[in-house]
Amino acid sequence: MLEREKVKDWLITNLSTIDAGITEQSWLYQGSAILLCLSVAIVAFILTRLLLRGRISRIVALSRNNWDDELHKHGFFRRIGHIVPALVIFLLTPVLIEESNIFYSFIQKTMVIYIAVAVVWSCSALFNTIEDVYNASDLARRAPITGFIQVAKLMIVIIAILLIISNLLNKSPLLLLSGLGAVTAILLLVFKDTILGFVAGIQIAANRMVNTGDWIELQKYGADGEVLQVGLTTVKVQNWDKTISTIPTYTLISDSVKNWRGMSESGGRRIKRAIKIDINSIQFCDAETLSQYKKIRYISDYIDAKVELLREYHNSQNIDEQDLLNSRRLTNVGTYRAYVNAYLQHHMQLNKDMTMMVRQLAPTEAGLPLEIYCFCADKNWINYEGVQADIFDHCLAMLPVFNLRAYQRVSDK
């Protein structure tokens, strides 16, 4: 109170040279007081800008920490500088102007609103900095925080709005909160996606269901590609044709989603494709045919072992090997299956530690499917497709060597 009287007396003394009968209620005094507040605020703003642009910029440039670089990039220091002049006016107003004055209430309320907006603006830059620094770390791919950052921004905005409204109405913020019960249903309806997204985001982060960089498929929304961002209400997916699909966050836990992360983290990418053999080309192998097959290095030992096994069987059952009706014989399709299996075992680009087999599926009207099931060690899509194509190029080209044909539906022409 004493300081206020000193400033008031100083201002009246200086203004009395213009108007000897000046009082605190006169327009000259009030206008001068407001002008003085603005002048001090402008000086404070200029000094703050000079300090932030000069000193802070040099400190940021010399620092090895990337936090201050990100803060500077997002304009945190520039935004927080707007609080200083508003705070100066807010503190000077009670010193120069009486509370009963009409300008007092207007200036104070305006400055509270300005400070609240500046704080929200600064907090937004701070949260953006936290998100960028976190996203640059390896942990971001396993536990994205975009959704939580958006929730934090939303909470700051809501708090600021409550403070502004309570300031305008001269009511306690707690009193306003107590009155929100009547509009809870409306708020739940308006913020339905936000609430569902927040809950889904917690479950997704806690269970590591979907991370940034994962390859996911969501047929319902036509999404098939890499996750760019897991936000509070939406998930952005860049499809392989470079289009962007935007999906509600809560659908990741409410709908069926295929996540290819397991493949990415495993030792290989699965190859699962069948060659359909023309059943009419399947036949037994005679001695001459087997002698030709023995020249194939991959299956020479296999043929010797099989021939010896069949000889032991025939001897134990007292069956003549020339008896075509009762004897057991090798087939070209079985030998071909053994060859393909051996070929895969010797392939340098397949993972031998994962499941690898050539299996025969149930015959269909389109022939006998012979399925190759293995894992390519190179998980890159382009390289994977190349390895898969090379394997089937070779296997298809080897069919005539075993007197086999691939089933092919031929048109009337």
C-alpha positions in Angstrom: 0.0 0.0 0.0 2.9 2.3 0.8 4.6 1.7 -2.5 1.3 2.4 -4.3 1.0 5.8 -2.5 4.6 6.7 -3.5 4.0 5.9 -7.2 0.7 7.7 -7.2 2.1 10.8 -5.5 5.1 10.8 -8.0 2.7 10.5 -11.0 0.4 13.3 -9.6 3.3 15.5 -8.9 4.6 15.3 -12.4 1.2 15.7 -13.9 0.4 18.8 -11.8 2.6 20.8 -14.0 -0.1 20.3 -16.7 -3.1 20.5 -14.5 -2.7 21.8 -11.0 -6.0 20.4 -9.8 -5.3 16.8 -11.0 -6.7 14.0 -8.8 -6.6 10.2 -9.0 -10.1 10.2 -10.5 -9.3 12.6 -13.3 -9.1 11.3 -16.9 -5.5 12.7 -17.3 -4.3 10.7 -14.3 -6.0 7.5 -15.5 -4.8 7.8 -19.1 -1.3 8.5 -17.9 -1.4 5.5 -15.5 -2.5 3.3 -18.4 0.1 4.8 -20.7 2.8 4.2 -18.0 1.8 0.6 -17.6 2.0 0.1 -21.4 5.3 1.8 -21.6 6.9 -0.3 -18.9 5.3 -3.5 -20.4 6.8 -2.6 -23.9 10.2 -2.0 -22.4 10.0 -5.3 -20.5 8.9 -7.1 -23.7 11.8 -5.6 -25.7 14.4 -6.5 -23.0 12.9 -10.0 -22.8 13.1 -10.5 -26.6 16.7 -9.2 -26.7 17.7 -11.5 -23.8 16.0 -14.5 -25.4 17.2 -13.9 -28.9 20.7 -13.0 -27.9 21.8 -14.9 -24.8 19.5 -17.9 -25.2 20.3 -18.4 -28.9 24.1 -18.4 -28.1 23.6 -20.8 -25.2 21.6 -23.1 -27.4 24.2 -23.0 -30.2 27.0 -23.8 -27.8 25.1 -26.5 -25.9 25.6 -30.2 -26.8 22.3 -31.2 -25.4 19.5 -31.5 -28.0 16.8 -30.6 -25.6 17.5 -26.8 -25.9 17.7 -27.1 -29.7 14.3 -28.6 -29.9 12.9 -26.0 -27.4 14.3 -23.3 -29.6 13.0 -24.9 -32.8 9.5 -25.1 -31.5 9.6 -21.5 -30.3 9.3 -22.2 -26.5 11.5 -19.3 -25.5 9.8 -16.9 -27.9 6.4 -17.9 -26.6 7.2 -17.7 -23.0 8.5 -14.2 -23.5 4.9 -13.0 -24.1 4.1 -13.7 -20.4 6.5 -11.0 -19.1 4.8 -7.8 -20.4 1.3 -9.2 -19.4 2.6 -10.0 -16.0 4.2 -6.5 -15.7 0.8 -4.8 -16.5 -1.0 -7.2 -14.1 1.3 -6.3 -11.3 1.5 -2.5 -12.0 -2.3 -2.0 -12.4 -3.0 -2.3 -8.6 -0.2 0.1 -7.9 -1.4 2.9 -10.3 -5.2 2.3 -10.5 -7.7 1.9 -7.7 -9.8 -1.2 -7.6 -13.0 0.8 -7.9 -11.9 2.2 -11.2 -13.7 0.8 -14.2 -10.4 0.2 -16.1 -8.9 -1.8 -13.2 -11.2 -4.8 -13.7 -11.0 -4.7 -17.5 -7.2 -4.6 -17.5 -6.8 -7.3 -14.9 -9.2 -9.7 -16.6 -7.6 -9.1 -20.0 -4.2 -9.8 -18.7 -5.3 -13.0 -17.0 -6.7 -14.2 -20.3 -3.5 -13.1 -22.1 -1.3 -14.9 -19.6 -3.5 -18.1 -19.7 -3.3 -18.1 -23.5 0.5 -17.5 -23.5 1.0 -20.3 -20.9 -1.0 -22.8 -23.1 1.0 -21.7 -26.1 4.2 -22.2 -24.3 3.1 -25.6 -22.9 2.2 -26.7 -26.4 5.8 -26.0 -27.6 7.1 -27.8 -24.5 5.0 -30.9 -25.2 6.0 -30.8 -28.9 9.6 -30.8 -27.8 9.1 -33.7 -25.4 7.4 -35.7 -28.2 10.2 -35.0 -30.8 13.0 -35.8 -28.4 11.2 -39.0 -27.3 10.5 -40.0 -30.9 14.2 -39.7 -31.7 14.9 -42.5 -29.2 14.6 -46.3 -29.8 12.0 -46.5 -27.1 9.5 -44.6 -29.3 9.0 -47.5 -31.7 8.0 -49.8 -28.8 5.9 -47.3 -26.8 4.6 -44.2 -28.7 3.5 -41.3 -26.5 1.7 -39.1 -29.1 -1.7 -40.0 -27.6 -0.5 -39.0 -24.1 1.0 -35.8 -25.4 -2.4 -34.9 -27.0 -4.2 -35.7 -23.8 -1.8 -33.4 -21.9 -2.4 -30.6 -24.4 -6.1 -31.1 -24.0 -6.0 -31.0 -20.2 -4.0 -27.7 -20.3 -6.5 -26.2 -22.7 -9.4 -27.3 -20.5 -7.7 -25.9 -17.3 -7.0 -22.6 -19.1 -10.6 -22.3 -20.3 -11.9 -22.9 -16.8 -9.6 -20.3 -15.3 -10.6 -17.8 -18.0 -14.3 -18.4 -17.4 -13.9 -18.2 -13.7 -12.0 -15.0 -14.1 -14.7 -13.4 -16.3 -17.5 -14.5 -13.9 -15.5 -13.8 -10.7 -16.3 -17.4 -9.6 -14.1 -20.1 -8.2 -12.9 -22.7 -10.7 -14.0 -25.4 -8.2 -17.5 -24.0 -8.3 -17.5 -24.3 -12.1 -16.2 -27.9 -11.8 -19.0 -28.8 -9.4 -21.5 -27.6 -12.0 -20.2 -29.8 -14.7 -22.2 -32.8 -13.5 -25.3 -31.4 -15.2 -23.5 -31.5 -18.6 -21.6 -34.7 -18.2 -23.7 -36.6 -20.7 -23.1 -33.9 -23.3 -19.4 -33.9 -22.6 -19.3 -37.7 -23.0 -21.0 -37.4 -26.3 -18.8 -34.6 -27.6 -15.6 -36.2 -26.4 -16.6 -39.8 -27.1 -13.8 -40.4 -29.6 -11.3 -38.7 -27.4 -12.2 -40.8 -24.3 -12.2 -44.0 -26.3 -9.0 -43.1 -28.0 -7.3 -42.3 -24.6 -8.4 -45.6 -23.1 -7.3 -47.5 -26.3 -4.0 -45.6 -26.2 -3.3 -46.8 -22.7 -4.1 -50.4 -23.6 -2.0 -50.2 -26.8 1.0 -48.7 -25.0 0.7 -51.1 -22.0 0.4 -54.2 -24.2 2.6 -53.1 -27.1 -0.2 -54.0 -29.5 0.8 -51.5 -32.2 4.0 -49.4 -32.3 5.1 -46.7 -34.7 6.8 -48.3 -37.7 4.8 -51.6 -37.5 3.3 -53.1 -40.6 -0.4 -53.6 -40.0 -3.4 -54.8 -42.0 -6.9 -53.6 -41.3 -9.1 -54.8 -44.1 -12.2 -53.0 -42.9 -10.6 -49.6 -43.5 -8.4 -50.7 -46.5 -5.3 -50.1 -44.5 -2.2 -52.1 -45.3 1.1 -50.5 -44.6 3.4 -48.9 -42.0 2.1 -47.0 -38.9 3.2 -43.4 -39.0 1.6 -42.1 -35.8 -0.6 -43.5 -33.0 -2.5 -40.4 -31.8 -5.2 -39.7 -29.3 -8.2 -40.2 -31.7 -6.6 -41.4 -34.9 -3.9 -43.7 -36.2 -2.1 -42.8 -39.4 -1.0 -45.6 -41.7 1.0 -45.1 -44.9 -0.1 -47.8 -47.3 2.3 -49.4 -49.7 0.9 -47.3 -52.6 1.9 -44.2 -50.5 -1.7 -43.3 -49.7 -2.5 -42.4 -46.1 -5.3 -44.2 -44.2 -6.6 -42.5 -41.0 -8.2 -45.0 -38.6 -9.9 -44.4 -35.2 -7.5 -45.4 -32.4 -10.1 -47.5 -30.6 -10.6 -49.7 -33.6 -7.1 -51.2 -33.0 -8.6 -52.9 -29.9 -12.2 -53.4 -31.1 -11.5 -54.9 -34.5 -9.2 -57.6 -35.9 -5.8 -56.2 -36.8 -3.0 -58.2 -38.4 0.4 -56.9 -37.1 3.5 -58.1 -39.0 5.9 -57.1 -36.3 6.4 -60.7 -35.3 7.8 -61.4 -38.8 10.0 -58.3 -38.6 11.4 -59.3 -35.3 11.8 -63.0 -36.3 14.7 -64.6 -38.3 12.9 -64.7 -41.6 9.8 -64.0 -43.7 7.6 -66.9 -44.7 7.4 -68.3 -48.2 4.2 -70.4 -48.6 3.2 -71.2 -52.1 2.2 -74.4 -54.0 3.0 -75.8 -57.4 0.0 -77.8 -58.8 1.2 -81.0 -60.5 -0.8 -82.5 -63.3 -1.9 -85.8 -61.9 -1.7 -87.5 -65.3 2.1 -86.9 -65.3 2.6 -88.9 -62.0 4.3 -92.3 -62.6 6.5 -94.9 -61.1 10.3 -94.7 -61.6 12.1 -97.7 -63.3 15.7 -98.6 -62.8 16.8 -96.5 -65.8 15.0 -93.4 -64.6 16.5 -93.8 -61.1 19.9 -94.1 -62.6 19.3 -90.7 -64.3 18.0 -89.1 -61.1 21.1 -90.3 -59.2 23.2 -88.0 -61.3 21.5 -85.1 -59.5 23.8 -84.4 -56.6 21.2 -83.2 -54.1 19.2 -86.5 -54.2 21.8 -89.2 -55.1 22.1 -90.3 -51.4 18.4 -90.1 -51.0 17.8 -92.5 -53.9 20.4 -95.0 -52.6 18.8 -94.9 -49.2 15.3 -95.4 -50.6 16.4 -98.2 -52.9 18.1 -100.0 -50.0 15.0 -99.5 -47.8 12.7 -100.9 -50.5 15.0 -103.9 -51.0 15.0 -104.7 -47.3 11.2 -104.4 -47.3 10.8 -106.8 -50.3 13.1 -109.3 -48.8 11.3 -109.2 -45.5 7.9 -109.7 -47.2 9.3 -112.2 -49.7 8.2 -110.0 -52.7 9.8 -110.1 -56.1 11.0 -106.6 -57.1 9.8 -107.3 -60.6 6.3 -107.9 -59.4 4.8 -104.6 -60.4 1.5 -105.3 -58.6 2.8 -106.1 -55.1 6.2 -104.4 -54.9 6.8 -100.8 -53.6 8.4 -98.4 -56.0 9.6 -94.8 -56.0 7.5 -92.2 -57.9 8.6 -89.3 -59.9 6.6 -86.9 -57.8 8.0 -88.3 -54.5 11.5 -88.0 -55.8 10.8 -84.5 -57.1 9.5 -83.6 -53.6 12.7 -84.9 -52.1 14.7 -82.9 -54.6 12.9 -79.6 -53.9 13.4 -80.2 -50.1 17.1 -80.8 -50.6 17.3 -77.7 -52.9 15.8 -75.6 -50.1 18.2 -77.0 -47.6 21.1 -75.9 -49.7 19.7 -72.5 -50.5 21.9 -69.7 -49.0 19.1 -67.2 -48.6 16.8 -69.3 -46.5 16.8 -69.5 -42.7 17.7 -73.1 -41.8 16.8 -72.6 -38.2 13.1 -72.0 -39.0 10.4 -74.4 -40.3 11.3 -75.7 -43.8 9.4 -78.4 -45.7 7.8 -79.5 -49.0 4.4 -81.0 -48.3 1.8 -82.6 -50.5 -1.7 -81.2 -50.1 -5.0 -82.9 -50.9 -5.6 -83.4 -54.6 -8.1 -81.1 -56.3 -9.6 -80.7 -59.7 -6.7 -78.4 -60.5 -4.1 -81.1 -59.8 -1.9 -82.2 -56.9 -0.6 -79.2 -54.9 3.0 -79.5 -53.8 3.5 -76.7 -51.2 6.8 -75.1 -50.4 6.9 -73.8 -46.8 10.1 -72.0 -45.7 11.4 -68.7 -44.4 13.5 -66.2 -46.4 16.4 -64.8 -44.3 16.1 -61.4 -46.0 12.9 -59.7 -44.8 13.1 -56.7 -47.1 10.1 -56.9 -49.3 11.9 -56.4 -52.7 14.6 -58.9 -51.8 12.1 -61.4 -50.4 10.0 -61.3 -53.6 13.2 -61.9 -55.6 14.3 -64.9 -53.6 10.7 -66.4 -53.7 10.6 -65.9 -57.5 14.0 -67.5 -58.0 13.0 -70.6 -56.0 9.8 -71.2 -58.0 11.5 -70.4 -61.3 13.9 -73.2 -60.6 11.4 -75.6 -59.2 9.1 -75.1 -62.2 12.0 -75.5 -64.7 13.0 -78.8 -63.0 9.5 -80.4 -63.5 10.3 -81.9 -67.0 13.5 -83.5 -65.6 11.2 -85.6 -63.4 8.7 -86.2 -66.2 6.2 -84.0 -64.4 3.9 -81.3 -65.7 2.4 -78.3 -63.9 -1.4 -78.2 -64.1 -2.5 -75.4 -66.5 -6.1 -74.7 -67.6 -6.0 -74.4 -71.4 -8.6 -72.3 -73.2 -10.5 -73.6 -76.2 -8.3 -71.5 -78.4 
